[in-house]
């Protein structure tokens, strides 16, 4: 589901419209390709034919992205009232929205209900009682905490009910004839191990079998997201490996189960490139630095969040002998380093452009006003 670097280069070298954008438009700017998005969604459908997808809106909330996925009949995972309104403003029915944040104020629930949202995630007994009070006759989904983690983002026990909480909640539901429609979990963004899916689905198997008869509505398993993208990692599990693990793990569940997922990154990451202009090529002691006109605080915050472990593939239109560069963003912040030890042509000079790939996820959501720098422009293509 991800193009190779060679394919990328051929794409932007041969496509005249895109090449004109890259060479002529004022930088920095993003380009998003809706055709790639459609391809990714259809490919994921083929890999998970029994699953209903809820696109994670926070990953990339551009209206063009939402509109394209709407035409593909996707559903939508919205974590906030703002995201719910974004989805509805794109012409999407609220019946296709899952309100996934498990910690909500009564006013949030009331507003979502006024918007006619029908599906709500929760992970505490308190939250369930709020939903029963403020959103009766809607559908409730219990989020559990995966037994193990495989991501470099530290979730710990921040979200998701623990084993003791799960049984407390479901016993309460049984005793009070409360309809719980499903279980959900999230293994963590950019998950790098198969173990979390194995262990989380194993736990869900136990829970569903235990409450299958006493909670007859408990018929949906939502495996969340966390499907990783290769980026510059030496080793990264593949979506096909995940599919096989999921298939093996759910095969013993009751036949009337329905399966959901909340893909985000895997759908949009490789839809986007970011084009930036080189400000300086400077030799400092043993290091060669490229200073560019984009920074971490204009869409690249995941570099900072991951402590530099997530780095994007970076290329240029120039050819030449390759050397190692560190790449600095355009602020005076010491953390504003986009990459280290990136191989690029030795002959790069001020005014040359670099292209950062796989930039479609968790970027446009993170534009800031830091240093009063202008926000990058966004161009949409459909190639």
N, C-alpha and C positions, 0 to 999 in steps of 0.2 A: 504493500500500500504506500510505499515511499519511493520516489524517484531517486536514481543514483545521481552522484555529482556530475557524471558525464552527460546524463540525460538533461539535467538542469542547464548545464552550459550550452548544450546544443539548442535547448529551448530558447534561452534568451539571446543567443548569438544569431539564430536563424529567423526568429519571429520579429518581423520588422516593427510591428506596433509596440511590442515590449521593449525592444532594443532602443526605440526612439524615446520611450519613457525613461529608461535607465540612463541614457546619455544626455537627454535634453531637459528633463524636469529638475526643478530646484530641489536639492536634498536638504534634510533626510526625508525619505518617504517609504511607505509600504505599498506593495502590490499584492492583491489577493486574487486568486484564480478560482472562479466558481465551478469551472469544469472539473478541476481536480477534486473539489469538495463533493460533487455529485458522484464521481468515480469512487471516492473513498467510502461514501455512504452505501453505495450499491455493493461494493466489495465486502463491507462488513455484514451486510444483510445476507450475502451468500455464505459467509463463514458462520453466522449465527442465525440460521433460518427459522428457528423456533422463538426468537427473541423479539420483543417490542423495545424500541430504542427511545430514550429520553435525552435529547442533546443537552449537554451541560452549558447553559447560556453564559455563565461567567467566563468560560474559556475564550470565547470571542463573540461579543454581543452585537456585532454590526448587523444592521437591518438586512443587508444583502445576503449575509450568511443565514440569518433566520428565515428569510424569504425563500432561499434556495432549498433549505431543509424542509420547509413547509410543503413545497411542491413535491418533495420526495416522501411525504407523509410521515415525517418524523414527529415524535412527541418531544416535550421540552421539560428539562429539569431546571426549575427556577428557585433560587435560594433566598430571594428577597422580594418585597413588594415591588421595588423598582424593576426587577427583572420580569416579574409577572406582567407588569404594565408594558414593558418593551415587547414581550411576546404577543400580547393581545393587540398592540398597536401595529404589529406586522400582519394582522389579519388572521391570526391563529385562534382557534377555539379554545377557551379556558378548560374545556374538558380534556384537552391534550397536555395540560400542565400538571406536573408533580411539584408541590411546594416542599422542597427538601430540607430547608434549615430546621433542625430539630428543637431549636430554642426560639420561641416566638412570643411576643407580647399579645395580650388579648386584642389590642387594636390591629395587629398584623393579621390575626385570624379573621377578625371582623371584615377587614378590607379585602382579604383574599376571598372570603365568602361572598361579599358584595360583587366581586369580579367573577363569581360563579366557578371558582376553582373547586374541584371535587376531591383531589388526592393530597394527603398530608402525611409527611414523615414526622416521627417523634422518637425520642429515646429515653424518656423518663416517665414515671407514673404521673408526676405533676403535669407534664405536657399533655399526656393522654386525657387527664381530667379537664384541662382547659379546652381541648378539642371537643370533648363530649359536651361541655357547657356552651361553647361559642360556635361550634360547627357540627351540630348533630346531623345525622343522615348523610355524612360524607364518609370517605374511605380513609382508614388509618393504616400506616405502614410503620412497623417497628424496626428502627435501625439498631443493629447490634455492633459491638466492638470486635473486630477480627482478632482471633487468638494470637496471631503473629503479624509482624510488619516486614515489608521488604522495600520500603522507600527511604530515601535520604531526607525526606521531610519528616519532622518529628511530630506525629499526631498523638502518640502515647494513648492515654485514655480520655482525651478531651471530648470526643464524640462517640456515641454508640453505647448501648446498654451492656453492662458486664453480665456474666452468666447468672449471678445471683439476682441482678435487677431484671433480667429477661424473665425468669420464672416468677418473680414477684408480680411483674406487669401482666403476664399471660394468665396467671392464676386469678388475678383481679378481673381480667376480661372474662374468664370462664365463669367465675362466681356471679358476675353482674350482667352476663349475656351481652357483652360488648363485642362487636364485630371487628376483628383485626384482619385486614385483607392480605397482609403479606409481611415478609421479612426483607430487610435490605442491609447491605454492608458496603463499606468503601475501604479498599485495601491501601489506599494512599496514592497520591498523584505520582506519575512516572514510576510505577512500581517495578522493581528490578528482580523479583523472585517469584517463582511459581507457588511457593509454600503458602503465602497468605490466601490465595484462592482455594487451595486444597483444604486448609484447616478451617477456613470460614464456611465453606460449603458443607464440610463434614459436620460442623456444629449446627448449621441450619437443617441438615438432614435429621439430626437428633431431635431438634425442637419441633419440626413439622410433624414427625412421626408421633411424638408425645402428645401434641395438641390437635392432631388431625381430626379426631372425632368430636372433641369438646369445643373446638372453634371451627365450625364447618366452612367459614369464609376464608380461612388461612390457606390460600391456594396460589399465592404469587411469591416468587423468589426474585429479588432484584440484586444482581451482583455488582451494581455500581459501575465504577470505571477504574482508572489507574492504568489502562493499557498504555505501555510505554512507546516512545519514539526513539529511533536509533541515535539521532543527533551526532555527537562526536565520541560516544562511548565505545570502548573497545569491545565490550560484551553487553548484550542487551537481549533479553528474551523476546521472542517473536509473537505476533498475534496468533499464528498457527499453533504454537506451543500452548498458549493460553486456551485456545479453542478446544484442543484435545483434552487438556486437564478439566475444563468445565464440562465437556461432554461426558467424560468418565465419572465425574463427581456427581452429576445430576441424574444419571441413568437409573438409579434405584429409588428416586423420589416417586411419589404417586403419579399415576398417568394423567390425572386431571390438573396438574400444576401448570401455571403460566410463568414465563420467564421474561424478566426485564433487564435492561442495562442502561447506564448513563454515560455513554461515550462523549468525550470532549476533545482532548488533545489528539487522539489518533485520527479524528476526522479532519481537523483544521490545521494541524502543525505544518504539513508540507504544502498547504495552499498558498503560503505567503513567503515573500522575500522582502528584505529591507535593504535599501540602497543608501549608501553614505559616502560623503566626500572626504578624502584625506586632507587634513590641515597641515600636517608636518610629518616627515620621516626623519627621526632623530636618533643618533647613536649616543647612548648614555652609558659610560663604562662598558660593561660586557653586554648590555641589552640594547636591542634595536626596538624603538617605539614608533608605532603609528598613532598619531592623534587624529581622531575623526570627529565629524560634526553630529554624532548621535551619542547618547549616553544611557546608562542603566536606567535612569529615571524617566525615560521616554519609551517604555515598553519592554525593557530587558531586565526587569526586576528579578526574574527567576535566577539569573546569574548570581545575584546577591543572596537570595533566599536559599539557594543550594550551596552556598559558600564556594562558588566557583566550580562545582562538580558538573553542572549542566553547562555545556558550551555549544554554541551553534556552529555548524559548518560555514566557513567564510571563504569566498573566492573573489576574483577580480577579472576584468576583461583583458588584462595584459598577459603576455607570455614572458617568460624569463627564468633565470636561475632562481630556485626557491631558497629562501632563508627563513629563520625563525624570527617572529615578531611578537611583542606584546602590544595589545591594542587598547588605547586609552579613550574613554569617553570625553565629552566636551564640557565637563564641569571640573571644579577644583577639588572634588571629593576624592579622598584617597581610595575609597572602595569602588570608584567608577572605572573599573578595568573590565573590558568586554571579553578579553581572552589573553592567554599567555601561550607562548611557544606555538603560534599558528604559522604554518608554512605558506608564504606568499612570495611573489616575484621580488627580486632584489631592487629592481629599477622603478619601484613605485615612487611617485612624487606628488607634491601638493596639487590638488585638483583632480587626481585620479579617483576612481570610484571603486568601492568594494561592495560586494553583494553578500548579505547574510541570509542563509537559507533556513527552512523549517521554522519560520518565525510567526506562524499563524495562530499559535496558542498562547494565551496569557500575556499578550503584548498590548493590544489596543485598550485592554481593560486597565492598564497601569500607566497611562499617560499622566504626567504631573506638571506643575508649574514651577518646578525647582529651577533656581537661577533665572527665572523669568524668560526661559528659552522657549521659542515657538514649538508647538506640538508638531510632530511629523504629519505630512499630508498622507492621504490614503487614496489609492487608485484601485478600481475594480476592473478586472478583465474576465472574459468568458471564452477561453481558447480551447 
